[in-house]
């Protein structure tokens, strides 16, 4: 087997041992708490990794975009939550086609959207399963708790929709400044779903599925009574944003970018991985939780201070790195970086074992 050091650069590397351990950890947390897990595949966009997750016991997958759902369904991964409030008729027609072969659940976050979806699904044999998205503090999509019963009772009157769940995403946990704050957000996240479900059930509307997401919070929220499902995405890989939050450490980060030194000056090196390989992310949802644009493994003296499209500029006081040396960089935001490459080079102990396509790369519709 060839070594990763023989590869041209920049290359997207995936450590199979670390990926396997990260997936096992999620599975074990779900099993310990007697709940399901439905990983978000927008992180990896890979059929191979989604299959690994299903084989390890995931009940299905979560997607952000309809194209992601179509690609996964074509690979016989067919229990899919589309966690995005689709309302455009041309997309809903595609979704309707998808339901003929797959078990699809759609996010709903307004009466207006529900009416559009119900109208499009007229003539179908079975109603479309839908989950209401509730806002737990991110202030993006999602209804407020006090609005949940109006939306739920309205959906109940619609012949072509079947309300079976409530879910949320505590993305604002990425702006937390401590693990204590993350734990508090996890409790608020779980409460928003549980309280919303209780309000519905008080009106005689059963809520079978009570689902939470967010990699920073899932370990805490998983143990809260009343939650039935977790949906972590980034936890498959982890990255420097998660390290910055204190959620993990660099040794668990499965995804790296292999780069080469193309030039060395007295106070800086230039790498062949710029914004088109590492992205410009330094945090999420307004929180700058990391220093620089990725961590150079085994070279703490290097800070990647700036990126242009094809260049990464690392500054130092002293370094042993020289021209044509290769380095591995743990990206700040793994989800974005995976979407920049066509394939993963999969390795164990730095020996190449496979190449996996990033199947849903660039799928935005």
C-alpha positions, -999 to +999 in steps of 0.1 A: +000+000+000+012+034-009+019+061+017-001+094+017+033+111+014+035+099-022+003+119-031+002+151-051-012+181-032-036+195-022-054+163-014-083+155+010-074+128+034-097+107+056-083+087+084-105+055+085-096+046+120-107+079+134-138+080+113-147+045+125-142+055+161-162+087+158-191+068+143-189+041+170-190+068+197-222+083+183-238+049+180-228+041+216-243+073+230-275+066+211-276+030+223-268+039+259-298+063+260-321+040+241-326+065+213-321+065+175-295+084+155-300+099+121-267+115+110-267+146+088-248+137+057-242+173+046-209+169+064-195+142+043-218+140+012-206+104+007-225+073-001-198+051+014-198+070+047-236+070+049-236+033+043-211+029+072-235+049+094-265+027+084-245-005+090-236+007+125-272+012+133-283+046+121-321+046+115-317+068+084-301+100+073-307+137+074-300+159+044-301+197+038-308+197+001-331+177-022-302+168-045-285+151-016-316+131-009-319+121-046-282+109-046-286+089-014-319+074-025-304+062-058-278+043-036-307+026-017-303+048+014-340+055+016-350+067+051-344+104+047-353+135+066-351+166+045-344+191+072-351+221+051-384+239+046-389+232+009-417+252-007-409+258-044-433+237-066-406+224-089-387+210-059-418+195-044-426+177-076-391+161-074-398+153-038-431+136-047-412+115-072-387+105-046-415+093-022-424+066-047-392+047-038-381+062-004-394+070+030-392+107+030-399+131+058-400+169+052-394+198+075-423+222+079-420+256+096-450+276+085-487+273+076-480+288+042-454+262+034-477+234+046-505+246+024-482+246-007-469+211+001-504+197+007-515+211-026-486+196-045-492+161-029-528+159-040-534+126-058-508+106-039-518+073-023-501+080+010-498+113+029-463+128+031-447+124+065-437+158+080-420+171+111-424+206+124-392+225+130-391+245+162-368+274+169-346+266+199-325+298+198-307+298+165-333+322+152-331+309+116-359+286+105-384+271+129-416+282+146-417+295+182-430+272+209-461+293+214-469+289+176-465+252+175-502+242+182-516+265+155-493+249+129-499+214+142-537+217+143-536+232+108-515+203+095-540+179+111-567+192+087-546+185+056-554+153+039-520+148+022-497+155+052-491+133+082-474+150+113-453+125+131-424+145+147-409+177+160-372+186+156-348+215+161-312+224+155-292+243+182-267+258+158-262+287+182-242+263+203-213+271+179-212+306+195-208+292+230-178+302+251-177+272+275-188+236+278-212+247+306-229+270+281-231+242+255-247+219+281-272+247+290-280+251+253-285+214+249-311+214+277-329+244+261-327+225+227-343+194+242-368+214+262-380+232+230-388+199+213-403+182+244-425+211+254-437+215+218-446+178+217-464+181+250-485+210+238-495+190+207-503+159+226-525+179+250-546+186+219-547+149+210-520+152+183-495+123+189-458+132+183-438+100+178-404+115+169-386+142+190-353+149+174-323+171+182-292+179+163-259+199+166-226+182+172-217+204+202-249+195+220-259+160+211-240+142+238-258+162+264-293+163+247-292+125+241-296+118+278-327+140+284-359+121+289-384+126+261-358+129+233-361+100+208-334+108+182-301+127+177-288+140+143-251+150+146-233+156+113-199+171+119-192+145+147-183+120+120-151+141+112-148+168+138-127+199+130-109+229+146-142+247+153-152+217+175-117+217+191-121+255+197-154+249+214-138+222+237-160+195+222-132+174+210-094+174+206-072+173+174-065+136+178-102+128+170-102+149+138-106+124+109-104+149+080-072+166+069-058+184+038-024+173+026-005+204+014+030+211+002+054+240+009+059+258-024+079+287-010+098+296+022+107+331+033+124+343+064+092+347+084+066+327+064+059+296+043+035+294+014+014+263+011-005+251-020-038+250-001-057+282-002-093+292+003-103+267-025-090+239-003-094+251+033-122+276+031-122+310+049-142+298+079-129+307+113-160+297+133-197+294+129-227+317+135-205+347+142-181+330+166-144+331+158-134+301+178-100+293+162-067+309+154-058+309+118-072+289+089-065+253+101-041+235+123-008+223+108-003+188+124+030+183+142+040+219+135+026+241+162+050+269+153+031+275+121+000+297+121-019+299+088-024+336+089-041+342+056-055+325+025-059+336-011-075+313-036-045+290-042-021+301-014-020+295+023+004+317+041+018+304+074+039+325+097+066+314+121+095+324+142+115+293+135+106+261+116+123+231+101+099+230+071+114+235+037+103+236+001+084+205-011+078+192+024+042+180+029+020+188+059-014+177+071-038+205+080-069+199+102-095+223+086-115+247+107-149+236+091-148+200+078-183+202+061-173+231+039-139+216+030-153+182+020-175+200-004-145+215-021-130+182-032-141+155-056-128+126-035-114+114-002-082+095-001-089+070+027-060+058+048-051+037+078-019+047+096-010+069+066-013+039+042-038+045+014-066+019+014-093+035-009-105+065-027-141+075-021-161+100-042-177+130-025-209+119-042-231+149-034-204+175-038-218+209-050-255+197-046-273+229-036-308+225-051 
